[in-house]
Amino acid sequence: MIRKKYTGVIAGTAVLALGLAACSGSGGEGDGDATSGDAVTLTLVLNAISGGKNAAEADWVESWVIPEFEAAMAEEGQEVEVVFEAQGVDDEDYKTKIALDLQSGGGADIIGMDGIWVGEFAEAGYIAPLEEVGGAAVADWEGWEQIPEAVQNALAFEGERYGVPQGADGRVLFYNKELFAEAGLPEEWEPTSWEDILDAGRALKQLDGVIPIQLNAGTPMGEATTMQGLLPMLVGTGAEVWSDGTWLGASEELAEVLELYRTIYVDEELGDPILQQEAAGRDTSFSLFAAGEIGILLEGDYFWRAVVHPEVGTAPMENRDDVVGYTRIPAREPGAGINGQDFVSMSGGTGRVLNPNSENPELAWELLAFMNSAEAFEARAEGTINITPREDVNATLLEGEEMLTFVSEEVLPITAYRPGLAAYPEVSLALQEATGAVVAGTDVEEALADYGDAVRGVVGDENVAD
């Protein structure tokens, strides 16, 4: 277990929560029995509000979820009122609110939650596995067959499902086909090892004014370094930052990743080390890629949808569909990735959990299942193009969207997730510092040792495995 001083926002809210009245979001005077046919009130809290943060989600809840669910339940002879507790605040403020609610024995029946918080809330005893709360109907839900197991892990902890994911993304290697052709490389590229990536970088290095490889590094890029840099490479060695109850220490696998950074940025000068030290380095890398000055870049599908999109992108490329290629991230060598995989990825995601304090947990599960039905995702997607967790919905929704279909079908089934534990942000910072040190010229052994000391200082010697 992680030492108490690193239990994060949850521990910090415990004393404050003692002063709150313990009342379930679905409880209170006038609530009915879900099995009696009397009126029942269910509550739903999300960090979304019409006209503000995550407005599209809030609008969907208010205009589609609530009326459709209430009508469906009425047809079954059950009067249900769904109350939406809309929020629109900073993520940490929202996290504090729901932690206070849950710690005091209250809170909404269904709670929106970032997947990175699930382990922390589970360890604190504030949330419980879905089947424990919602009953036997959870295991029988048809949606599980449509959501790949890897995607389900976005809202899982220690092998148990705690919630249902609401979205999905994946990391891939993007590359410039025109630069590849100029360097004598195949325009339809599928590297099968790190050496294949380095070989492509060596060929691209012969082109004037081109940065061959951009692999995020250092602290200025923050979590982008961890998610779009170190972690995808780490799972390609077969290791994860947290597994079997322990955190990654100064391991051989991490050394291999840091050696890769050294090869790219120091030994062979296949990347720009200065770019990794700039406050706006990530945005600059986007602009350079769009201008044809970066050959290979590791990013999430967000890059395709929102950065180089010809119409709405922050660094638009009119010729995106013709010039930008994408391919899976290879493991260090075939079979070397986690689970013996040849290819790997990392994903983030949010979802919704059931409140163990709910007075109507089985009915709350019916609402949660309804919100994650194919019909619900199709309604939510109107006017937008995003990857949903459900394969049946993606098959229709993403028709004609080759890149997002590629991520849905080829990347999500092999993806991995960050551990949802309170210590993770500090461990992530230590990883960022290690990459930044190597890029700046520090020996791998020294950077590795410094990381090992840092992570032990965060979680304690007994919680680290080298």
GIFENJO-V205727 format. One record per residue. N is the residue number from 1. RES is the residue in one letter. PSI is psi in whole degrees, -180 to 180 (none if undefined). BURIAL is + if it has 24 or more other ideal C-beta (glycine too) atoms within 12 Angstrom, else -. Layout:
# GIFENJO-V205727
N&RES&PSI&BURIAL / N&RES&PSI&BURIAL
This chain:
# GIFENJO-V205727
1&M&148&- / 2&I&143&+ / 3&R&151&- / 4&K&-34&- / 5&K&-7&- / 6&Y&27&+ / 7&T&8&+ / 8&G&-152&+ / 9&V&-31&+ / 10&I&-49&+ / 11&A&-37&+ / 12&G&-20&- / 13&T&-10&+ / 14&A&-47&- / 15&V&-43&- / 16&L&-37&- / 17&A&-22&+ / 18&L&-23&- / 19&G&-3&- / 20&L&148&- / 21&A&135&- / 22&A&100&- / 23&C&131&- / 24&S&149&+ / 25&G&-24&+ / 26&S&-3&+ / 27&G&-175&+ / 28&G&166&- / 29&E&135&- / 30&G&-9&- / 31&D&145&+ / 32&G&178&- / 33&D&126&- / 34&A&-19&+ / 35&T&-3&- / 36&S&-15&- / 37&G&-10&- / 38&D&164&- / 39&A&139&- / 40&V&139&+ / 41&T&128&+ / 42&L&142&+ / 43&T&149&+ / 44&L&126&+ / 45&V&131&+ / 46&L&152&+ / 47&N&70&+ / 48&A&142&+ / 49&I&137&+ / 50&S&133&- / 51&G&0&- / 52&G&-135&- / 53&K&133&- / 54&N&46&+ / 55&A&-37&- / 56&A&-39&+ / 57&E&-43&+ / 58&A&-43&+ / 59&D&-40&+ / 60&W&-43&+ / 61&V&-46&+ / 62&E&-38&+ / 63&S&-20&- / 64&W&-56&+ / 65&V&-54&+ / 66&I&-54&+ / 67&P&-37&- / 68&E&-42&+ / 69&F&-44&+ / 70&E&-39&+ / 71&A&-41&- / 72&A&-41&+ / 73&M&-36&+ / 74&A&-37&- / 75&E&-26&- / 76&E&4&- / 77&G&16&- / 78&Q&119&+ / 79&E&119&+ / 80&V&135&+ / 81&E&124&+ / 82&V&123&+ / 83&V&123&+ / 84&F&117&+ / 85&E&85&+ / 86&A&135&+ / 87&Q&161&+ / 88&G&57&- / 89&V&175&- / 90&D&144&- / 91&D&-40&- / 92&E&-35&- / 93&D&-40&- / 94&Y&-42&+ / 95&K&-42&+ / 96&T&-42&+ / 97&K&-50&+ / 98&I&-29&+ / 99&A&-43&+ / 100&L&-46&+ / 101&D&-49&+ / 102&L&-40&+ / 103&Q&-31&+ / 104&S&1&+ / 105&G&11&- / 106&G&-149&+ / 107&G&164&+ / 108&A&160&+ / 109&D&-39&+ / 110&I&133&+ / 111&I&125&+ / 112&G&136&+ / 113&M&136&+ / 114&D&136&+ / 115&G&-27&+ / 116&I&-10&+ / 117&W&-12&+ / 118&V&-48&+ / 119&G&-40&+ / 120&E&-47&+ / 121&F&-37&+ / 122&A&-44&+ / 123&E&-30&+ / 124&A&-9&+ / 125&G&16&- / 126&Y&-25&+ / 127&I&161&+ / 128&A&162&+ / 129&P&145&+ / 130&L&-46&+ / 131&E&-30&- / 132&E&-36&+ / 133&V&-49&+ / 134&G&-12&+ / 135&G&-170&+ / 136&A&-28&- / 137&A&-25&+ / 138&V&-50&+ / 139&A&-28&- / 140&D&0&- / 141&W&133&+ / 142&E&-24&- / 143&G&-28&+ / 144&W&-33&+ / 145&E&-19&- / 146&Q&-10&+ / 147&I&114&+ / 148&P&147&+ / 149&E&-39&- / 150&A&-36&+ / 151&V&-37&+ / 152&Q&-29&+ / 153&N&-14&+ / 154&A&-30&+ / 155&L&34&+ / 156&A&161&+ / 157&F&128&+ / 158&E&46&- / 159&G&5&- / 160&E&139&- / 161&R&124&+ / 162&Y&-13&+ / 163&G&-177&+ / 164&V&125&+ / 165&P&148&+ / 166&Q&-12&+ / 167&G&175&+ / 168&A&147&+ / 169&D&171&+ / 170&G&153&+ / 171&R&140&+ / 172&V&175&+ / 173&L&122&+ / 174&F&148&+ / 175&Y&157&+ / 176&N&112&+ / 177&K&-35&+ / 178&E&-42&+ / 179&L&-38&+ / 180&F&-45&+ / 181&A&-42&- / 182&E&-32&- / 183&A&3&+ / 184&G&21&- / 185&L&156&+ / 186&P&138&- / 187&E&-26&- / 188&E&91&- / 189&W&134&+ / 190&E&87&+ / 191&P&145&+ / 192&T&6&+ / 193&S&167&+ / 194&W&-35&+ / 195&E&-35&- / 196&D&-39&+ / 197&I&-45&+ / 198&L&-40&+ / 199&D&-41&+ / 200&A&-41&+ / 201&G&-39&+ / 202&R&-38&+ / 203&A&-41&+ / 204&L&-25&+ / 205&K&-21&+ / 206&Q&-12&- / 207&L&134&+ / 208&D&137&- / 209&G&18&- / 210&V&130&+ / 211&I&115&+ / 212&P&-48&+ / 213&I&134&+ / 214&Q&108&+ / 215&L&109&+ / 216&N&138&+ / 217&A&159&+ / 218&G&170&+ / 219&T&-28&+ / 220&P&-31&+ / 221&M&-5&+ / 222&G&-137&+ / 223&E&-21&+ / 224&A&-32&+ / 225&T&-43&+ / 226&T&-47&+ / 227&M&-34&+ / 228&Q&25&+ / 229&G&-85&+ / 230&L&-48&+ / 231&L&-42&+ / 232&P&-35&+ / 233&M&-38&+ / 234&L&-46&+ / 235&V&-18&+ / 236&G&-10&+ / 237&T&-5&+ / 238&G&-1&+ / 239&A&160&+ / 240&E&159&+ / 241&V&-24&+ / 242&W&127&+ / 243&S&151&+ / 244&D&36&- / 245&G&8&- / 246&T&157&+ / 247&W&151&+ / 248&L&129&+ / 249&G&-151&+ / 250&A&69&+ / 251&S&166&+ / 252&E&-39&- / 253&E&-43&+ / 254&L&-36&+ / 255&A&-40&+ / 256&E&-40&+ / 257&V&-44&+ / 258&L&-33&+ / 259&E&-36&+ / 260&L&-45&+ / 261&Y&-42&+ / 262&R&-40&+ / 263&T&-46&+ / 264&I&-46&+ / 265&Y&-20&+ / 266&V&-61&+ / 267&D&-43&- / 268&E&-2&- / 269&E&52&- / 270&L&-5&+ / 271&G&171&+ / 272&D&104&+ / 273&P&-30&+ / 274&I&-37&- / 275&L&-32&+ / 276&Q&-14&+ / 277&Q&-4&+ / 278&E&143&- / 279&A&-36&- / 280&A&28&- / 281&G&-39&+ / 282&R&-46&+ / 283&D&-38&- / 284&T&-39&+ / 285&S&-35&+ / 286&F&-46&+ / 287&S&-40&+ / 288&L&-40&+ / 289&F&-45&+ / 290&A&-29&+ / 291&A&3&- / 292&G&28&+ / 293&E&2&+ / 294&I&134&+ / 295&G&-45&+ / 296&I&133&+ / 297&L&130&+ / 298&L&122&+ / 299&E&173&+ / 300&G&171&+ / 301&D&-15&+ / 302&Y&-37&+ / 303&F&-41&+ / 304&W&-43&+ / 305&R&-36&+ / 306&A&-12&+ / 307&V&-58&+ / 308&V&11&+ / 309&H&131&+ / 310&P&-28&- / 311&E&-41&- / 312&V&4&- / 313&G&152&- / 314&T&-20&- / 315&A&69&+ / 316&P&144&- / 317&M&111&+ / 318&E&-31&- / 319&N&23&- / 320&R&-51&+ / 321&D&-26&- / 322&D&-31&- / 323&V&-35&+ / 324&V&119&+ / 325&G&164&+ / 326&Y&147&+ / 327&T&160&+ / 328&R&154&+ / 329&I&120&+ / 330&P&152&+ / 331&A&170&+ / 332&R&-43&+ / 333&E&162&- / 334&P&130&- / 335&G&-3&- / 336&A&-9&+ / 337&G&175&+ / 338&I&146&+ / 339&N&23&- / 340&G&23&- / 341&Q&151&+ / 342&D&-30&+ / 343&F&156&+ / 344&V&169&+ / 345&S&172&+ / 346&M&149&+ / 347&S&157&+ / 348&G&177&+ / 349&G&159&+ / 350&T&173&+ / 351&G&-159&+ / 352&R&142&+ / 353&V&162&+ / 354&L&141&+ / 355&N&121&+ / 356&P&-17&+ / 357&N&-4&+ / 358&S&139&+ / 359&E&-13&+ / 360&N&62&+ / 361&P&-37&+ / 362&E&-38&+ / 363&L&-36&+ / 364&A&-38&+ / 365&W&-38&+ / 366&E&-41&+ / 367&L&-43&+ / 368&L&-43&+ / 369&A&-40&+ / 370&F&-41&+ / 371&M&-18&+ / 372&N&19&+ / 373&S&163&+ / 374&A&-42&+ / 375&E&-41&+ / 376&A&-44&+ / 377&F&-37&+ / 378&E&-40&+ / 379&A&-39&+ / 380&R&-29&+ / 381&A&-3&+ / 382&E&125&- / 383&G&-1&- / 384&T&162&+ / 385&I&105&+ / 386&N&158&+ / 387&I&127&+ / 388&T&168&+ / 389&P&-19&+ / 390&R&126&+ / 391&E&-36&+ / 392&D&-38&- / 393&V&-43&+ / 394&N&-35&+ / 395&A&-33&- / 396&T&-49&- / 397&L&-37&+ / 398&L&10&+ / 399&E&127&- / 400&G&-12&- / 401&E&85&+ / 402&E&-39&- / 403&M&-48&+ / 404&L&-33&+ / 405&T&-40&+ / 406&F&-46&+ / 407&V&-44&+ / 408&S&-44&+ / 409&E&-34&- / 410&E&-26&+ / 411&V&-48&+ / 412&L&-38&+ / 413&P&-15&+ / 414&I&11&+ / 415&T&168&+ / 416&A&169&+ / 417&Y&157&+ / 418&R&152&+ / 419&P&133&+ / 420&G&61&+ / 421&L&153&+ / 422&A&-32&+ / 423&A&-13&+ / 424&Y&-47&+ / 425&P&-37&+ / 426&E&-37&+ / 427&V&-41&+ / 428&S&-43&+ / 429&L&-40&+ / 430&A&-37&+ / 431&L&-43&+ / 432&Q&-43&+ / 433&E&-37&+ / 434&A&-45&+ / 435&T&-41&+ / 436&G&-39&+ / 437&A&-44&+ / 438&V&-44&+ / 439&V&-33&+ / 440&A&-3&+ / 441&G&-1&- / 442&T&142&+ / 443&D&146&- / 444&V&-43&+ / 445&E&-41&- / 446&E&-44&- / 447&A&-38&+ / 448&L&-43&+ / 449&A&-41&+ / 450&D&-40&+ / 451&Y&-46&+ / 452&G&-42&+ / 453&D&-41&- / 454&A&-45&+ / 455&V&-34&+ / 456&R&-34&+ / 457&G&-26&- / 458&V&-49&+ / 459&V&-8&+ / 460&G&146&- / 461&D&-40&- / 462&E&-11&- / 463&N&16&+ / 464&V&137&+ / 465&A&124&+ / 466&D&none&-
